[in-house]
């Protein structure tokens, strides 16, 4: 099998990735036949947008609103001592009674930026060792990390899961074994290394999914099918589209649980501040019944952009550690598929601009295509291999598209204002957020302040101020 590094090197040498400029670490170290460092090369002429370009002429006079910092107080249940609460729940759940000395136990570690996930996983490992078991970790993710064992191990390391930090081996493979089939004939898969263990444990956050609605969405059932099932499991579940996702997840997870491979699941719920507020330990046989109740609780706690309608939303950063879709559509009301029908709760936003990708994402730009504008900085970071392997598996072509690329933050914001379909750009209703995990402190255009004062739990902080840009035209704070 061709390695990810060699694939990118060959593509770079052939010119296939030249337009991506600076990209992932694998691309950054490749060299052209002449020895030039492609990562430092200029964008191709057809992508050039110099200061004197006609694009700048169209945008330079678009006025930018003065901004005011806004704090919102959301409902904030929280676990004061996460490790202690989890230990108590784990011990009282009864699942440890099935653990026998010497048992080999596979713990699935996912690729999401879930609050306290390394802490909870390490605590689980300690408790299993105390019971006499021999636990190990395996990457429980579909096609992330370029769908290679090395790539998925690297994803875990970026999330804080290393053998040194966890105190157990990490065993990675993309090979799977089939453990059964649904009545519809869909095969249920399990990671081949995990399948050899005496039991598998899944740990995941329970939350609304970014592309479909159902009794179960993101959570334990999804981790069993798409995480434990690896790329093959993810592909099987996605191939019939998001309209069938709930049905497929329920059917496939039932088959995998019935195989006896899954011992129990650990479900985490977060509040609006990205803090752990609940941890449930659920025996495998109870997952189907209890997960819908946990999802309903998680949905109530999820924040949304607190103004609707909006003309423009500026998102400082997106990434796989923030959401599977880069930014969470449940927060901003912009979904990649037609399978999600907007509700009254969803904000209506005309234009969205994305300014950067988190370093942890390694250039995986899944979800970027759900926005309208982005920057050259994002374009250069776009990792084709990471992104395309992810989205070729999930069947979401929209998320892999590249929005209109502007030279810097200033241009991207001005472009969003220019074509947000209002008569007077000086009256733009604009909000800026860091990411969709950070809604408690945002910035709003000055004309939204009176509306904010009428909203319970919100207060403006400081006075209105102009957006500040550095010499490169990027926001300085």
VENJOPE-V649714 format. One record per residue. N is the residue number from 1. RES is the residue in three letters. PHI is phi in whole degrees, 0 to 359 (none if undefined). Layout:
BEGIN
{{N & RES & PHI} {N & RES & PHI}}
END
This chain:
BEGIN
{{1 & UNK & none} {2 & UNK & 292} {3 & UNK & 283} {4 & UNK & 299} {5 & UNK & 296} {6 & UNK & 293} {7 & UNK & 300} {8 & UNK & 292} {9 & UNK & 297} {10 & UNK & 297} {11 & UNK & 295} {12 & UNK & 294} {13 & UNK & 297} {14 & UNK & 280} {15 & UNK & 94} {16 & UNK & 295} {17 & UNK & 251} {18 & UNK & 304} {19 & UNK & 293} {20 & UNK & 277} {21 & UNK & 55} {22 & UNK & 295} {23 & UNK & 222} {24 & UNK & 286} {25 & UNK & 307} {26 & UNK & 298} {27 & UNK & 285} {28 & UNK & 297} {29 & UNK & 263} {30 & UNK & 285} {31 & UNK & 230} {32 & UNK & 282} {33 & UNK & 300} {34 & UNK & 274} {35 & UNK & 91} {36 & UNK & 288} {37 & UNK & 276} {38 & UNK & 296} {39 & UNK & 296} {40 & UNK & 258} {41 & UNK & 286} {42 & UNK & 288} {43 & UNK & 296} {44 & UNK & 303} {45 & UNK & 308} {46 & UNK & 288} {47 & UNK & 255} {48 & UNK & 292} {49 & UNK & 221} {50 & UNK & 290} {51 & UNK & 303} {52 & UNK & 263} {53 & UNK & 285} {54 & UNK & 300} {55 & UNK & 299} {56 & UNK & 296} {57 & UNK & 298} {58 & UNK & 286} {59 & UNK & 252} {60 & UNK & 300} {61 & UNK & 262} {62 & UNK & 292} {63 & UNK & 288} {64 & UNK & 255} {65 & UNK & 287} {66 & UNK & 286} {67 & UNK & 244} {68 & UNK & 232} {69 & UNK & 288} {70 & UNK & 229} {71 & UNK & 251} {72 & UNK & 237} {73 & UNK & 263} {74 & UNK & 268} {75 & UNK & 303} {76 & UNK & 228} {77 & UNK & 292} {78 & UNK & 206} {79 & UNK & 274} {80 & UNK & 293} {81 & UNK & 229} {82 & UNK & 298} {83 & UNK & 298} {84 & UNK & 296} {85 & UNK & 299} {86 & UNK & 294} {87 & UNK & 302} {88 & UNK & 297} {89 & UNK & 294} {90 & UNK & 297} {91 & UNK & 290} {92 & UNK & 277} {93 & UNK & 287} {94 & UNK & 90} {95 & UNK & 291} {96 & UNK & 288} {97 & UNK & 294} {98 & UNK & 273} {99 & UNK & 276} {100 & UNK & 244} {101 & UNK & 306} {102 & UNK & 90} {103 & UNK & 296} {104 & UNK & 269} {105 & UNK & 236} {106 & UNK & 262} {107 & UNK & 250} {108 & UNK & 280} {109 & UNK & 248} {110 & UNK & 269} {111 & UNK & 247} {112 & UNK & 267} {113 & UNK & 277} {114 & UNK & 267} {115 & UNK & 303} {116 & UNK & 64} {117 & UNK & 298} {118 & UNK & 298} {119 & UNK & 296} {120 & UNK & 297} {121 & UNK & 294} {122 & UNK & 296} {123 & UNK & 296} {124 & UNK & 300} {125 & UNK & 301} {126 & UNK & 298} {127 & UNK & 293} {128 & UNK & 292} {129 & UNK & 297} {130 & UNK & 297} {131 & UNK & 279} {132 & UNK & 96} {133 & UNK & 278} {134 & UNK & 243} {135 & UNK & 281} {136 & UNK & 214} {137 & UNK & 258} {138 & UNK & 220} {139 & UNK & 293} {140 & UNK & 259} {141 & UNK & 210} {142 & UNK & 292} {143 & UNK & 248} {144 & UNK & 293} {145 & UNK & 69} {146 & UNK & 70} {147 & UNK & 57} {148 & UNK & 231} {149 & UNK & 301} {150 & UNK & 294} {151 & UNK & 295} {152 & UNK & 288} {153 & UNK & 295} {154 & UNK & 294} {155 & UNK & 299} {156 & UNK & 300} {157 & UNK & 299} {158 & UNK & 293} {159 & UNK & 270} {160 & UNK & 100} {161 & UNK & 258} {162 & UNK & 235} {163 & UNK & 297} {164 & UNK & 292} {165 & UNK & 289} {166 & UNK & 266} {167 & UNK & 76} {168 & UNK & 217} {169 & UNK & 291} {170 & UNK & 247} {171 & UNK & 240} {172 & UNK & 241} {173 & UNK & 206} {174 & UNK & 258} {175 & UNK & 289} {176 & UNK & 226} {177 & UNK & 236} {178 & UNK & 274} {179 & UNK & 248} {180 & UNK & 155} {181 & UNK & 219} {182 & UNK & 281} {183 & UNK & 302} {184 & UNK & 278} {185 & UNK & 93} {186 & UNK & 282} {187 & UNK & 281} {188 & UNK & 258} {189 & UNK & 246} {190 & UNK & 223} {191 & UNK & 315} {192 & UNK & 295} {193 & UNK & 287} {194 & UNK & 298} {195 & UNK & 295} {196 & UNK & 279} {197 & UNK & 286} {198 & UNK & 280} {199 & UNK & 184} {200 & UNK & 238} {201 & UNK & 237} {202 & UNK & 249} {203 & UNK & 231} {204 & UNK & 199} {205 & UNK & 281} {206 & UNK & 259} {207 & UNK & 198} {208 & UNK & 299} {209 & UNK & 283} {210 & UNK & 270} {211 & UNK & 224} {212 & UNK & 204} {213 & UNK & 238} {214 & UNK & 183} {215 & UNK & 293} {216 & UNK & 234} {217 & UNK & 228} {218 & UNK & 277} {219 & UNK & 164} {220 & UNK & 286} {221 & UNK & 297} {222 & UNK & 296} {223 & UNK & 295} {224 & UNK & 296} {225 & UNK & 278} {226 & UNK & 264} {227 & UNK & 279} {228 & UNK & 295} {229 & UNK & 280} {230 & UNK & 60} {231 & UNK & 299} {232 & UNK & 295} {233 & UNK & 294} {234 & UNK & 297} {235 & UNK & 297} {236 & UNK & 301} {237 & UNK & 287} {238 & UNK & 273} {239 & UNK & 302} {240 & UNK & 267} {241 & UNK & 92} {242 & UNK & 289} {243 & UNK & 296} {244 & UNK & 254} {245 & UNK & 297} {246 & UNK & 301} {247 & UNK & 302} {248 & UNK & 293} {249 & UNK & 299} {250 & UNK & 297} {251 & UNK & 293} {252 & UNK & 290} {253 & UNK & 293} {254 & UNK & 299} {255 & UNK & 296} {256 & UNK & 294} {257 & UNK & 296} {258 & UNK & 296} {259 & UNK & 290} {260 & UNK & 85} {261 & UNK & 286} {262 & UNK & 269} {263 & UNK & 272} {264 & UNK & 196} {265 & UNK & 237} {266 & UNK & 243} {267 & UNK & 255} {268 & UNK & 253} {269 & UNK & 238} {270 & UNK & 247} {271 & UNK & 273} {272 & UNK & 291} {273 & UNK & 259} {274 & UNK & 63} {275 & UNK & 244} {276 & UNK & 289} {277 & UNK & 242} {278 & UNK & 200} {279 & UNK & 227} {280 & UNK & 249} {281 & UNK & 260} {282 & UNK & 239} {283 & UNK & 304} {284 & UNK & 307} {285 & UNK & 292} {286 & UNK & 258} {287 & UNK & 299} {288 & UNK & 300} {289 & UNK & 277} {290 & UNK & 270} {291 & UNK & 297} {292 & UNK & 302} {293 & UNK & 291} {294 & UNK & 291} {295 & UNK & 297} {296 & UNK & 299} {297 & UNK & 294} {298 & UNK & 297} {299 & UNK & 296} {300 & UNK & 296} {301 & UNK & 273} {302 & UNK & 289} {303 & UNK & 279} {304 & UNK & 226} {305 & UNK & 303} {306 & UNK & 278} {307 & UNK & 227} {308 & UNK & 203} {309 & UNK & 280} {310 & UNK & 237} {311 & UNK & 277} {312 & UNK & 210} {313 & UNK & 237} {314 & UNK & 253} {315 & UNK & 248} {316 & UNK & 296} {317 & UNK & 209} {318 & UNK & 231} {319 & UNK & 171} {320 & UNK & 293} {321 & UNK & 284} {322 & UNK & 264} {323 & UNK & 199} {324 & UNK & 300} {325 & UNK & 260} {326 & UNK & 82} {327 & UNK & 231} {328 & UNK & 282} {329 & UNK & 300} {330 & UNK & 295} {331 & UNK & 273} {332 & UNK & 247} {333 & UNK & 76} {334 & UNK & 239} {335 & UNK & 251} {336 & UNK & 275} {337 & UNK & 235} {338 & UNK & 276} {339 & UNK & 282} {340 & UNK & 254} {341 & UNK & 267} {342 & UNK & 298} {343 & UNK & 251} {344 & UNK & 297} {345 & UNK & 290} {346 & UNK & 289} {347 & UNK & 291} {348 & UNK & 256} {349 & UNK & 232} {350 & UNK & 286} {351 & UNK & 229} {352 & UNK & 233} {353 & UNK & 241} {354 & UNK & 248} {355 & UNK & 260} {356 & UNK & 200} {357 & UNK & 243} {358 & UNK & 295} {359 & UNK & 297} {360 & UNK & 299} {361 & UNK & 286} {362 & UNK & 53} {363 & UNK & 82} {364 & UNK & 291} {365 & UNK & 257} {366 & UNK & 307} {367 & UNK & 97} {368 & UNK & 302} {369 & UNK & 292} {370 & UNK & 280} {371 & UNK & 261} {372 & UNK & 258} {373 & UNK & 220} {374 & UNK & 211} {375 & UNK & 242} {376 & UNK & 300} {377 & UNK & 301} {378 & UNK & 293} {379 & UNK & 302} {380 & UNK & 290} {381 & UNK & 277} {382 & UNK & 305} {383 & UNK & 260} {384 & UNK & 299} {385 & UNK & 296} {386 & UNK & 302} {387 & UNK & 289} {388 & UNK & 290} {389 & UNK & 300} {390 & UNK & 298} {391 & UNK & 273} {392 & UNK & 294} {393 & UNK & 280} {394 & UNK & 277} {395 & UNK & 68} {396 & UNK & 260} {397 & UNK & 285} {398 & UNK & 302} {399 & UNK & 295} {400 & UNK & 267} {401 & UNK & 285} {402 & UNK & 258} {403 & UNK & 291} {404 & UNK & 301} {405 & UNK & 261} {406 & UNK & 252} {407 & UNK & 297} {408 & UNK & 207} {409 & UNK & 299} {410 & UNK & 302} {411 & UNK & 296} {412 & UNK & 296} {413 & UNK & 292} {414 & UNK & 295} {415 & UNK & 296} {416 & UNK & 299} {417 & UNK & 288} {418 & UNK & 302} {419 & UNK & 243} {420 & UNK & 268} {421 & UNK & 68} {422 & UNK & 238} {423 & UNK & 288} {424 & UNK & 240} {425 & UNK & 298} {426 & UNK & 290} {427 & UNK & 258} {428 & UNK & 299} {429 & UNK & 266} {430 & UNK & 233} {431 & UNK & 232} {432 & UNK & 240} {433 & UNK & 234} {434 & UNK & 290} {435 & UNK & 197} {436 & UNK & 278} {437 & UNK & 264} {438 & UNK & 234} {439 & UNK & 255} {440 & UNK & 285} {441 & UNK & 226} {442 & UNK & 226} {443 & UNK & 240} {444 & UNK & 232} {445 & UNK & 294} {446 & UNK & 304} {447 & UNK & 286} {448 & UNK & 262} {449 & UNK & 298} {450 & UNK & 299} {451 & UNK & 295} {452 & UNK & 296} {453 & UNK & 295} {454 & UNK & 275} {455 & UNK & 269} {456 & UNK & 295} {457 & UNK & 83} {458 & UNK & 244} {459 & UNK & 209} {460 & UNK & 282} {461 & UNK & 237} {462 & UNK & 82} {463 & UNK & 255} {464 & UNK & 294} {465 & UNK & 214} {466 & UNK & 291} {467 & UNK & 296} {468 & UNK & 253} {469 & UNK & 240} {470 & UNK & 273} {471 & UNK & 296} {472 & UNK & 272} {473 & UNK & 84} {474 & UNK & 256} {475 & UNK & 302} {476 & UNK & 269} {477 & UNK & 203}}
END
